[in-house]
Amino acid sequence: MEIRPEQHIALAGRGANAADGDQKMRVFLGAFEAAQEPQNSDCIRKELGTLNKTFSVPNISCMHCAHHIKTGLGNLPGVKGVEVDVPKKQVLVTYDSEATLSKIEATLAEIGYPVAK
């Protein structure tokens, strides 16, 4: 059974109070928009004060690489989350304005995982 976007909105709007319902609606809509978004390395999306960027990193080969990348980027101020897809050799970074793309790319290069250009 497929749930249409308007059904998500109706479900998300139900909460203990209006603020709670608004927050749930933003979360549901954000998840729905993310699912509809094309997955490519140029995708940058602003949502609730955060940005997402997917980097193509050809040197990723194993879970050790993934752990090293998560640890290295996770220590950067402003980085909120790091997901590594080993088979696709991609790194998805969620960050706020404190972190910049140049800092993230420089850190990846410093730890041995330069971004493909």
C-alpha positions in Angstrom: 0.0 0.0 0.0 1.4 3.4 -1.0 0.9 6.4 1.2 0.5 9.7 -0.7 2.2 12.9 0.5 -1.1 14.4 1.6 -1.6 11.4 3.9 1.8 11.9 5.5 0.8 15.5 6.2 -2.5 14.5 7.8 -0.7 11.9 9.9 2.1 14.3 10.9 -0.2 17.1 11.9 -1.7 15.0 14.8 0.2 15.8 18.0 -0.2 16.7 21.6 -0.1 20.4 20.7 0.3 22.6 17.7 4.1 23.0 18.0 4.5 19.2 18.4 2.3 18.7 15.3 4.3 21.3 13.3 7.6 19.6 14.2 6.3 16.2 13.2 5.0 17.6 9.9 8.5 19.1 9.1 10.2 15.8 9.8 7.7 13.8 7.7 8.0 16.3 4.8 11.8 16.3 5.0 11.8 12.5 4.9 9.4 12.5 1.9 11.5 15.2 0.0 14.7 13.3 0.7 13.1 10.1 -0.7 12.1 12.0 -3.9 15.5 13.6 -4.4 17.9 12.3 -7.0 20.9 10.7 -5.5 24.0 12.3 -7.0 27.2 13.9 -5.7 26.0 17.5 -6.6 22.9 17.3 -4.4 22.9 19.9 -1.7 19.7 20.5 0.2 18.9 22.9 3.1 16.6 21.5 5.7 15.9 22.9 9.2 19.3 24.7 9.3 21.4 21.8 8.0 22.9 20.9 4.7 23.5 17.5 3.1 26.2 16.7 0.6 27.2 13.4 -1.0 30.9 13.1 -1.9 32.3 10.5 -4.3 35.4 9.0 -2.6 37.1 6.4 -4.8 39.5 5.2 -2.1 36.8 3.6 0.1 37.2 -0.1 0.0 36.1 -1.6 3.4 34.3 -1.0 6.7 37.7 0.1 8.2 37.7 3.0 5.7 34.1 3.8 6.6 35.0 4.0 10.3 38.1 6.1 9.7 36.0 8.6 7.6 33.2 8.7 10.2 35.7 9.4 13.0 37.7 12.0 11.0 34.7 14.0 9.8 32.7 13.5 13.0 35.3 15.5 14.9 34.8 18.6 12.7 32.8 21.4 14.3 29.4 21.7 12.6 29.3 18.1 11.2 26.1 16.6 12.4 26.3 13.2 10.8 28.3 11.0 8.5 27.1 8.0 6.5 29.4 5.9 4.3 28.2 3.7 1.5 31.2 1.4 0.9 29.9 -0.4 -2.3 29.0 3.0 -3.9 32.2 4.7 -2.6 30.1 7.6 -1.3 30.1 9.7 1.8 26.9 11.6 2.9 27.7 14.4 5.3 25.1 16.4 7.2 26.4 19.7 8.5 25.5 23.2 9.6 27.0 26.5 8.6 29.9 26.1 11.1 31.4 23.4 8.8 32.2 24.2 5.2 32.6 22.1 2.1 36.2 23.1 1.8 36.9 22.0 5.4 35.1 18.7 4.8 37.0 18.0 1.6 40.3 19.1 3.1 39.7 16.7 6.1 38.9 13.8 3.7 42.1 14.4 1.8 44.2 14.7 5.0 42.9 11.3 6.3 43.7 9.6 2.9 40.3 9.8 1.2 40.3 12.6 -1.3 37.1 13.5 -3.1 36.8 12.7 -6.8 36.6 15.8 -8.9 
